[in-house]
């Protein structure tokens, strides 16, 4: 997927990490009841999750950079399949984890609109303009029911978060979500509105994230797990190399029904379970090696939504303008250079200067669009800043 504001007080506008519970206010040193209490300390972002989001968005960009090599290099194709097996599942699990507290409180609904729905509309329109300008479509049209390229994740996140209160009260949320995903895979007539096939097939990862607790992430970061993750990741890469000529890579996208992919409905249901298990194991291995300390890239975790959406223009433009047809790009060392460039570009797009430029459309305050809470006269933008 999937992205966050510059201050922790508004962290849940990020498509990955909503606001965390408020920190406990510090006591006044003197302890005198008559003295004014100092302001509560600012909430700190979790370095582990910011690092995970940054690394996941880099993998997204690398996957897009490797796609043109898929049919010309088995090694590149195996790397592509390997990354696609877990990068968006990992993004979605983290999104679900930080959506555990989402409810219908007005400030959270407001941030869902400004931090997810508005960027969806803006980038659906921007991508449509870009496609028309580049000659990919004959006329300029915008459809809010047909997410294009990267915007599917915003549509999915909007739907997933609205259903979050339901998953919290359900007795067996994950099995139910898996059944829904399996049913979606067996439903060729589900339609393409809001990319619903992909929304439902990725749903179990979001629900799993909602079921996780902090100690679960601590478990996968133990050294025993980290050591065990190395041969698992290596084995998955070898399997991907073997699977390239034998497996339809469309299974990794979760965009089609089993019938569309030439499989019986029960085969699609079994593939959903197999893909979920595979992606879950690889996601755990990926998270096991995510650093938990602050690093040079930690601050970039607050800007992953920017990198995710903005790199799409370059990813598609590189195909339309035949950048991959240049001779050196198709050489092995050229593929390495392209990989480095893709990582550097998406890193740059996550930086604070880029966030400042595009914050008006990615995280607009839009106080004018929301009514004040009845009886208070307070602006909705100032409500619930602690949550």
DRENDO-205170 format. One record per residue (C-alpha): residue in three letters; y, z, x. Coordinates in nm, 2 decimals, decimal comma. Layout:
BEGIN
+------+--------+--------+--------+
! type !     py !     pz !     px !
+------+--------+--------+--------+
!  ALA !      Y !      Z !      X !
...
+------+--------+--------+--------+
This chain:
BEGIN
+------+--------+--------+--------+
! type !     py !     pz !     px !
+------+--------+--------+--------+
!  UNK !   0,00 !   0,00 !   0,00 !
!  UNK !   0,26 !   0,29 !   0,04 !
!  UNK !   0,71 !   0,50 !   0,15 !
!  UNK !   1,05 !   0,79 !   0,13 !
!  UNK !   1,40 !   0,92 !   0,13 !
!  UNK !   1,60 !   1,06 !   0,41 !
!  UNK !   1,60 !   1,42 !   0,29 !
!  UNK !   1,31 !   1,63 !   0,19 !
!  UNK !   1,48 !   1,73 !  -0,13 !
!  UNK !   1,42 !   1,38 !  -0,26 !
!  UNK !   1,09 !   1,31 !  -0,10 !
!  UNK !   0,91 !   1,21 !  -0,41 !
!  UNK !   1,10 !   0,88 !  -0,44 !
!  UNK !   0,87 !   0,77 !  -0,16 !
!  UNK !   0,58 !   0,58 !  -0,29 !
!  UNK !   0,36 !   0,78 !  -0,06 !
!  UNK !   0,51 !   1,13 !  -0,04 !
!  UNK !   0,68 !   1,31 !  -0,33 !
!  UNK !   0,86 !   1,63 !  -0,30 !
!  UNK !   0,67 !   1,93 !  -0,17 !
!  UNK !   0,70 !   2,28 !  -0,32 !
!  UNK !   1,03 !   2,45 !  -0,22 !
!  UNK !   1,02 !   2,67 !   0,08 !
!  UNK !   1,04 !   3,05 !   0,04 !
!  UNK !   1,40 !   3,16 !   0,10 !
!  UNK !   1,45 !   3,37 !   0,41 !
!  UNK !   1,56 !   3,73 !   0,37 !
!  UNK !   1,89 !   3,85 !   0,49 !
!  UNK !   1,86 !   4,02 !   0,83 !
!  UNK !   2,04 !   4,32 !   0,71 !
!  UNK !   1,84 !   4,36 !   0,40 !
!  UNK !   2,15 !   4,51 !   0,22 !
!  UNK !   2,14 !   4,43 !  -0,15 !
!  UNK !   2,52 !   4,39 !  -0,16 !
!  UNK !   2,52 !   4,12 !   0,10 !
!  UNK !   2,51 !   3,75 !   0,01 !
!  UNK !   2,17 !   3,60 !   0,08 !
!  UNK !   2,18 !   3,30 !   0,32 !
!  UNK !   2,08 !   2,96 !   0,19 !
!  UNK !   1,72 !   2,88 !   0,18 !
!  UNK !   1,59 !   2,69 !   0,48 !
!  UNK !   1,55 !   2,32 !   0,45 !
!  UNK !   1,20 !   2,20 !   0,36 !
!  UNK !   1,02 !   2,03 !   0,65 !
!  UNK !   0,83 !   1,71 !   0,62 !
!  UNK !   0,47 !   1,72 !   0,73 !
!  UNK !   0,44 !   1,53 !   1,06 !
!  UNK !   0,07 !   1,45 !   1,00 !
!  UNK !   0,14 !   1,26 !   0,67 !
!  UNK !   0,45 !   1,09 !   0,82 !
!  UNK !   0,24 !   0,97 !   1,11 !
!  UNK !  -0,04 !   0,86 !   0,88 !
!  UNK !   0,20 !   0,66 !   0,66 !
!  UNK !   0,36 !   0,49 !   0,97 !
!  UNK !   0,02 !   0,40 !   1,12 !
!  UNK !  -0,10 !   0,27 !   0,78 !
!  UNK !   0,20 !   0,05 !   0,73 !
!  UNK !   0,15 !  -0,09 !   1,08 !
!  UNK !  -0,21 !  -0,18 !   0,99 !
!  UNK !  -0,08 !  -0,35 !   0,68 !
!  UNK !   0,16 !  -0,57 !   0,89 !
!  UNK !  -0,12 !  -0,64 !   1,14 !
!  UNK !  -0,35 !  -0,75 !   0,86 !
!  UNK !  -0,09 !  -1,00 !   0,74 !
!  UNK !  -0,03 !  -1,12 !   1,09 !
!  UNK !  -0,40 !  -1,18 !   1,15 !
!  UNK !  -0,47 !  -1,36 !   0,82 !
!  UNK !  -0,38 !  -1,71 !   0,95 !
!  UNK !  -0,64 !  -1,66 !   1,23 !
!  UNK !  -0,92 !  -1,58 !   0,98 !
!  UNK !  -1,08 !  -1,92 !   0,96 !
!  UNK !  -1,03 !  -2,01 !   1,33 !
!  UNK !  -1,15 !  -1,70 !   1,50 !
!  UNK !  -1,44 !  -1,48 !   1,41 !
!  UNK !  -1,31 !  -1,19 !   1,62 !
!  UNK !  -0,97 !  -1,20 !   1,44 !
!  UNK !  -1,15 !  -1,23 !   1,10 !
!  UNK !  -1,36 !  -0,93 !   1,18 !
!  UNK !  -1,05 !  -0,72 !   1,27 !
!  UNK !  -0,89 !  -0,84 !   0,95 !
!  UNK !  -1,19 !  -0,73 !   0,73 !
!  UNK !  -1,21 !  -0,40 !   0,92 !
!  UNK !  -0,85 !  -0,32 !   0,86 !
!  UNK !  -0,86 !  -0,43 !   0,49 !
!  UNK !  -1,15 !  -0,20 !   0,43 !
!  UNK !  -0,94 !   0,11 !   0,46 !
!  UNK !  -0,56 !   0,06 !   0,51 !
!  UNK !  -0,46 !   0,03 !   0,14 !
!  UNK !  -0,72 !   0,29 !   0,03 !
!  UNK !  -0,57 !   0,53 !   0,29 !
!  UNK !  -0,22 !   0,45 !   0,16 !
!  UNK !  -0,34 !   0,51 !  -0,20 !
!  UNK !  -0,52 !   0,84 !  -0,12 !
!  UNK !  -0,21 !   0,98 !   0,04 !
!  UNK !   0,00 !   0,86 !  -0,26 !
!  UNK !  -0,24 !   1,05 !  -0,49 !
!  UNK !  -0,23 !   1,36 !  -0,28 !
!  UNK !   0,15 !   1,37 !  -0,31 !
!  UNK !   0,14 !   1,30 !  -0,68 !
!  UNK !  -0,06 !   1,61 !  -0,76 !
!  UNK !   0,24 !   1,79 !  -0,90 !
!  UNK !   0,39 !   1,50 !  -1,09 !
!  UNK !   0,46 !   1,58 !  -1,46 !
!  UNK !   0,70 !   1,46 !  -1,72 !
!  UNK !   0,99 !   1,68 !  -1,60 !
!  UNK !   1,31 !   1,48 !  -1,63 !
!  UNK !   1,41 !   1,49 !  -1,26 !
!  UNK !   1,06 !   1,36 !  -1,16 !
!  UNK !   1,07 !   1,09 !  -1,42 !
!  UNK !   1,42 !   0,99 !  -1,30 !
!  UNK !   1,29 !   0,96 !  -0,94 !
!  UNK !   1,00 !   0,76 !  -1,06 !
!  UNK !   1,25 !   0,51 !  -1,21 !
!  UNK !   1,49 !   0,50 !  -0,92 !
!  UNK !   1,23 !   0,52 !  -0,64 !
!  UNK !   0,95 !   0,30 !  -0,78 !
!  UNK !   1,06 !   0,10 !  -1,09 !
!  UNK !   1,40 !  -0,01 !  -0,96 !
!  UNK !   1,26 !  -0,14 !  -0,62 !
!  UNK !   0,99 !  -0,32 !  -0,81 !
!  UNK !   1,25 !  -0,51 !  -1,02 !
!  UNK !   1,47 !  -0,57 !  -0,72 !
!  UNK !   1,20 !  -0,71 !  -0,50 !
!  UNK !   1,03 !  -0,91 !  -0,77 !
!  UNK !   1,36 !  -1,08 !  -0,81 !
!  UNK !   1,43 !  -1,11 !  -0,44 !
!  UNK !   1,08 !  -1,25 !  -0,37 !
!  UNK !   1,13 !  -1,50 !  -0,65 !
!  UNK !   1,46 !  -1,61 !  -0,50 !
!  UNK !   1,30 !  -1,64 !  -0,16 !
!  UNK !   1,01 !  -1,84 !  -0,29 !
!  UNK !   1,25 !  -2,08 !  -0,46 !
!  UNK !   1,47 !  -2,12 !  -0,16 !
!  UNK !   1,17 !  -2,18 !   0,07 !
!  UNK !   1,03 !  -2,44 !  -0,17 !
!  UNK !   0,72 !  -2,24 !  -0,27 !
!  UNK !   0,80 !  -2,26 !  -0,64 !
!  UNK !   0,98 !  -2,55 !  -0,81 !
!  UNK !   1,21 !  -2,34 !  -1,02 !
!  UNK !   1,35 !  -1,99 !  -1,01 !
!  UNK !   1,17 !  -1,77 !  -1,25 !
!  UNK !   1,11 !  -1,39 !  -1,25 !
!  UNK !   0,82 !  -1,23 !  -1,43 !
!  UNK !   0,80 !  -0,85 !  -1,43 !
!  UNK !   0,45 !  -0,87 !  -1,57 !
!  UNK !   0,32 !  -1,07 !  -1,27 !
!  UNK !   0,36 !  -0,87 !  -0,94 !
!  UNK !   0,38 !  -1,10 !  -0,64 !
!  UNK !   0,24 !  -1,02 !  -0,30 !
!  UNK !   0,34 !  -0,67 !  -0,21 !
!  UNK !   0,51 !  -0,56 !  -0,53 !
!  UNK !   0,17 !  -0,49 !  -0,69 !
!  UNK !   0,16 !  -0,15 !  -0,52 !
!  UNK !   0,49 !  -0,04 !  -0,69 !
!  UNK !   0,36 !  -0,15 !  -1,03 !
!  UNK !   0,03 !   0,04 !  -0,96 !
!  UNK !   0,21 !   0,35 !  -0,84 !
!  UNK !   0,42 !   0,36 !  -1,15 !
!  UNK !   0,12 !   0,34 !  -1,37 !
!  UNK !  -0,09 !   0,59 !  -1,16 !
!  UNK !   0,18 !   0,85 !  -1,16 !
!  UNK !   0,24 !   0,83 !  -1,53 !
!  UNK !  -0,13 !   0,91 !  -1,58 !
!  UNK !  -0,13 !   1,19 !  -1,32 !
!  UNK !  -0,09 !   1,47 !  -1,58 !
!  UNK !  -0,40 !   1,34 !  -1,76 !
!  UNK !  -0,61 !   1,34 !  -1,44 !
!  UNK !  -0,51 !   1,70 !  -1,37 !
!  UNK !  -0,65 !   1,83 !  -1,70 !
!  UNK !  -0,97 !   1,63 !  -1,69 !
!  UNK !  -1,30 !   1,80 !  -1,60 !
!  UNK !  -1,44 !   1,52 !  -1,39 !
!  UNK !  -1,15 !   1,30 !  -1,29 !
!  UNK !  -1,31 !   1,11 !  -1,00 !
!  UNK !  -1,63 !   1,00 !  -1,18 !
!  UNK !  -1,42 !   0,89 !  -1,47 !
!  UNK !  -1,19 !   0,69 !  -1,24 !
!  UNK !  -1,50 !   0,53 !  -1,08 !
!  UNK !  -1,64 !   0,43 !  -1,41 !
!  UNK !  -1,30 !   0,27 !  -1,51 !
!  UNK !  -1,30 !   0,08 !  -1,18 !
!  UNK !  -1,65 !  -0,04 !  -1,23 !
!  UNK !  -1,57 !  -0,15 !  -1,59 !
!  UNK !  -1,27 !  -0,34 !  -1,46 !
!  UNK !  -1,48 !  -0,53 !  -1,21 !
!  UNK !  -1,72 !  -0,62 !  -1,50 !
!  UNK !  -1,43 !  -0,75 !  -1,72 !
!  UNK !  -1,32 !  -1,11 !  -1,63 !
!  UNK !  -1,09 !  -1,12 !  -1,94 !
!  UNK !  -0,88 !  -0,82 !  -1,82 !
!  UNK !  -0,59 !  -1,05 !  -1,75 !
!  UNK !  -0,33 !  -1,06 !  -1,47 !
!  UNK !  -0,05 !  -0,87 !  -1,63 !
!  UNK !   0,08 !  -0,60 !  -1,39 !
!  UNK !  -0,21 !  -0,70 !  -1,16 !
!  UNK !  -0,42 !  -0,46 !  -1,38 !
!  UNK !  -0,75 !  -0,56 !  -1,22 !
!  UNK !  -0,63 !  -0,43 !  -0,88 !
!  UNK !  -0,45 !  -0,13 !  -1,04 !
!  UNK !  -0,78 !  -0,01 !  -1,20 !
!  UNK !  -1,00 !  -0,09 !  -0,90 !
!  UNK !  -0,78 !   0,11 !  -0,67 !
!  UNK !  -0,75 !   0,39 !  -0,92 !
!  UNK !  -1,04 !   0,60 !  -0,78 !
!  UNK !  -0,86 !   0,63 !  -0,44 !
!  UNK !  -0,54 !   0,76 !  -0,62 !
!  UNK !  -0,74 !   1,01 !  -0,83 !
!  UNK !  -0,93 !   1,12 !  -0,52 !
!  UNK !  -0,60 !   1,20 !  -0,35 !
!  UNK !  -0,50 !   1,41 !  -0,65 !
!  UNK !  -0,82 !   1,61 !  -0,61 !
!  UNK !  -0,77 !   1,68 !  -0,24 !
!  UNK !  -0,61 !   1,99 !  -0,09 !
!  UNK !  -0,45 !   2,06 !   0,24 !
!  UNK !  -0,77 !   2,21 !   0,38 !
!  UNK !  -0,96 !   1,89 !   0,32 !
!  UNK !  -0,73 !   1,70 !   0,55 !
!  UNK !  -0,77 !   1,99 !   0,80 !
!  UNK !  -1,15 !   1,94 !   0,79 !
!  UNK !  -1,13 !   1,57 !   0,89 !
!  UNK !  -0,91 !   1,66 !   1,19 !
!  UNK !  -1,16 !   1,88 !   1,36 !
!  UNK !  -1,28 !   1,76 !   1,70 !
!  UNK !  -1,64 !   1,73 !   1,58 !
!  UNK !  -1,52 !   1,49 !   1,31 !
!  UNK !  -1,30 !   1,30 !   1,55 !
!  UNK !  -1,58 !   1,25 !   1,79 !
!  UNK !  -1,82 !   1,14 !   1,51 !
!  UNK !  -1,55 !   0,90 !   1,38 !
!  UNK !  -1,56 !   0,69 !   1,70 !
!  UNK !  -1,91 !   0,55 !   1,67 !
!  UNK !  -1,86 !   0,51 !   1,29 !
!  UNK !  -1,54 !   0,30 !   1,35 !
!  UNK !  -1,72 !   0,10 !   1,62 !
!  UNK !  -2,02 !   0,04 !   1,39 !
!  UNK !  -1,79 !  -0,07 !   1,11 !
!  UNK !  -1,62 !  -0,32 !   1,34 !
!  UNK !  -1,95 !  -0,46 !   1,45 !
!  UNK !  -2,06 !  -0,48 !   1,09 !
!  UNK !  -1,74 !  -0,66 !   1,00 !
!  UNK !  -1,81 !  -0,92 !   1,28 !
!  UNK !  -2,16 !  -0,97 !   1,13 !
!  UNK !  -2,02 !  -0,99 !   0,77 !
!  UNK !  -1,75 !  -1,25 !   0,83 !
!  UNK !  -1,97 !  -1,56 !   0,77 !
!  UNK !  -2,19 !  -1,38 !   0,51 !
!  UNK !  -1,95 !  -1,20 !   0,28 !
!  UNK !  -1,67 !  -1,30 !   0,05 !
!  UNK !  -1,36 !  -1,13 !   0,18 !
!  UNK !  -1,21 !  -1,13 !  -0,17 !
!  UNK !  -1,41 !  -0,81 !  -0,24 !
!  UNK !  -1,17 !  -0,62 !  -0,01 !
!  UNK !  -0,86 !  -0,72 !  -0,22 !
!  UNK !  -0,99 !  -0,57 !  -0,55 !
!  UNK !  -0,81 !  -0,85 !  -0,74 !
!  UNK !  -1,10 !  -1,02 !  -0,91 !
!  UNK !  -1,38 !  -0,94 !  -1,14 !
!  UNK !  -1,74 !  -0,98 !  -1,03 !
!  UNK !  -1,78 !  -1,29 !  -1,24 !
!  UNK !  -1,48 !  -1,46 !  -1,08 !
!  UNK !  -1,65 !  -1,39 !  -0,74 !
!  UNK !  -1,98 !  -1,54 !  -0,85 !
!  UNK !  -2,16 !  -1,21 !  -0,90 !
!  UNK !  -2,33 !  -1,06 !  -1,21 !
!  UNK !  -2,14 !  -0,78 !  -1,38 !
!  UNK !  -2,38 !  -0,52 !  -1,25 !
!  UNK !  -2,34 !  -0,66 !  -0,90 !
!  UNK !  -1,96 !  -0,59 !  -0,93 !
!  UNK !  -2,03 !  -0,24 !  -1,04 !
!  UNK !  -2,25 !  -0,17 !  -0,74 !
!  UNK !  -2,00 !  -0,33 !  -0,51 !
!  UNK !  -1,73 !  -0,10 !  -0,65 !
!  UNK !  -1,94 !   0,20 !  -0,55 !
!  UNK !  -2,03 !   0,05 !  -0,21 !
!  UNK !  -1,67 !  -0,04 !  -0,13 !
!  UNK !  -1,54 !   0,29 !  -0,24 !
!  UNK !  -1,79 !   0,48 !  -0,02 !
!  UNK !  -1,72 !   0,25 !   0,28 !
!  UNK !  -1,34 !   0,27 !   0,24 !
!  UNK !  -1,36 !   0,65 !   0,19 !
!  UNK !  -1,56 !   0,70 !   0,52 !
!  UNK !  -1,33 !   0,47 !   0,72 !
!  UNK !  -1,02 !   0,64 !   0,57 !
!  UNK !  -1,16 !   0,98 !   0,68 !
!  UNK !  -1,22 !   0,84 !   1,03 !
!  UNK !  -0,87 !   0,69 !   1,04 !
!  UNK !  -0,71 !   1,02 !   0,93 !
!  UNK !  -0,92 !   1,21 !   1,18 !
!  UNK !  -0,73 !   1,04 !   1,46 !
!  UNK !  -0,38 !   1,07 !   1,31 !
!  UNK !  -0,17 !   1,30 !   1,53 !
!  UNK !  -0,06 !   1,62 !   1,36 !
!  UNK !   0,23 !   1,69 !   1,59 !
!  UNK !   0,58 !   1,53 !   1,59 !
!  UNK !   0,59 !   1,21 !   1,79 !
!  UNK !   0,84 !   0,93 !   1,84 !
!  UNK !   0,71 !   0,75 !   1,53 !
!  UNK !   0,70 !   1,05 !   1,30 !
!  UNK !   1,05 !   1,00 !   1,17 !
!  UNK !   0,96 !   0,64 !   1,07 !
!  UNK !   0,71 !   0,78 !   0,82 !
!  UNK !   1,02 !   0,84 !   0,59 !
!  UNK !   1,09 !   0,47 !   0,59 !
!  UNK !   0,75 !   0,31 !   0,52 !
!  UNK !   0,85 !   0,17 !   0,18 !
!  UNK !   1,12 !  -0,02 !   0,36 !
!  UNK !   0,89 !  -0,16 !   0,62 !
!  UNK !   0,62 !  -0,24 !   0,36 !
!  UNK !   0,85 !  -0,45 !   0,13 !
!  UNK !   1,08 !  -0,61 !   0,39 !
!  UNK !   0,82 !  -0,74 !   0,62 !
!  UNK !   0,68 !  -0,95 !   0,33 !
!  UNK !   0,96 !  -1,20 !   0,38 !
!  UNK !   0,86 !  -1,26 !   0,74 !
!  UNK !   0,49 !  -1,26 !   0,66 !
!  UNK !   0,53 !  -1,53 !   0,40 !
!  UNK !   0,80 !  -1,72 !   0,58 !
!  UNK !   0,58 !  -1,75 !   0,89 !
!  UNK !   0,33 !  -1,95 !   0,68 !
!  UNK !   0,58 !  -2,17 !   0,49 !
!  UNK !   0,77 !  -2,26 !   0,81 !
!  UNK !   0,46 !  -2,33 !   1,01 !
!  UNK !   0,52 !  -2,07 !   1,28 !
!  UNK !   0,14 !  -2,05 !   1,34 !
!  UNK !   0,12 !  -2,42 !   1,41 !
!  UNK !   0,29 !  -2,37 !   1,75 !
!  UNK !   0,04 !  -2,44 !   2,02 !
!  UNK !   0,05 !  -2,11 !   2,21 !
!  UNK !   0,03 !  -1,90 !   1,89 !
!  UNK !  -0,33 !  -2,03 !   1,84 !
!  UNK !  -0,44 !  -1,92 !   2,19 !
!  UNK !  -0,61 !  -1,57 !   2,24 !
!  UNK !  -0,30 !  -1,44 !   2,43 !
!  UNK !  -0,08 !  -1,58 !   2,16 !
!  UNK !  -0,27 !  -1,38 !   1,90 !
!  UNK !  -0,21 !  -1,07 !   2,11 !
!  UNK !   0,17 !  -1,15 !   2,13 !
!  UNK !   0,18 !  -1,21 !   1,75 !
!  UNK !   0,01 !  -0,87 !   1,70 !
!  UNK !   0,26 !  -0,69 !   1,92 !
!  UNK !   0,55 !  -0,87 !   1,74 !
!  UNK !   0,41 !  -0,78 !   1,40 !
!  UNK !   0,39 !  -0,41 !   1,50 !
!  UNK !   0,73 !  -0,41 !   1,65 !
!  UNK !   0,90 !  -0,58 !   1,35 !
!  UNK !   0,75 !  -0,34 !   1,09 !
!  UNK !   0,84 !  -0,05 !   1,31 !
!  UNK !   1,20 !  -0,17 !   1,33 !
!  UNK !   1,21 !  -0,21 !   0,95 !
!  UNK !   1,12 !   0,16 !   0,91 !
!  UNK !   1,41 !   0,28 !   1,12 !
!  UNK !   1,70 !   0,48 !   0,98 !
!  UNK !   1,96 !   0,20 !   1,03 !
!  UNK !   1,75 !  -0,03 !   0,81 !
!  UNK !   1,71 !   0,25 !   0,55 !
!  UNK !   2,09 !   0,30 !   0,54 !
!  UNK !   2,15 !  -0,07 !   0,47 !
!  UNK !   1,89 !  -0,10 !   0,19 !
!  UNK !   1,90 !   0,25 !   0,04 !
!  UNK !   2,12 !   0,12 !  -0,24 !
!  UNK !   1,83 !  -0,08 !  -0,38 !
!  UNK !   1,54 !   0,12 !  -0,26 !
!  UNK !   1,66 !   0,47 !  -0,35 !
!  UNK !   1,96 !   0,43 !  -0,58 !
!  UNK !   2,10 !   0,75 !  -0,73 !
!  UNK !   2,19 !   0,58 !  -1,07 !
!  UNK !   2,34 !   0,89 !  -1,21 !
!  UNK !   2,52 !   0,67 !  -1,46 !
!  UNK !   2,19 !   0,57 !  -1,62 !
!  UNK !   2,07 !   0,91 !  -1,71 !
!  UNK !   2,21 !   1,15 !  -1,97 !
!  UNK !   2,29 !   1,51 !  -1,87 !
!  UNK !   2,05 !   1,78 !  -1,98 !
!  UNK !   2,14 !   1,89 !  -2,33 !
!  UNK !   2,36 !   2,20 !  -2,34 !
!  UNK !   2,43 !   2,20 !  -1,97 !
!  UNK !   2,66 !   1,91 !  -1,90 !
!  UNK !   2,50 !   1,89 !  -1,56 !
!  UNK !   2,43 !   1,56 !  -1,40 !
!  UNK !   2,06 !   1,48 !  -1,39 !
!  UNK !   2,09 !   1,39 !  -1,03 !
!  UNK !   2,15 !   1,76 !  -0,95 !
!  UNK !   1,86 !   1,89 !  -1,15 !
!  UNK !   1,53 !   2,00 !  -1,00 !
!  UNK !   1,64 !   1,94 !  -0,64 !
!  UNK !   1,39 !   2,20 !  -0,54 !
!  UNK !   1,09 !   2,01 !  -0,68 !
+------+--------+--------+--------+
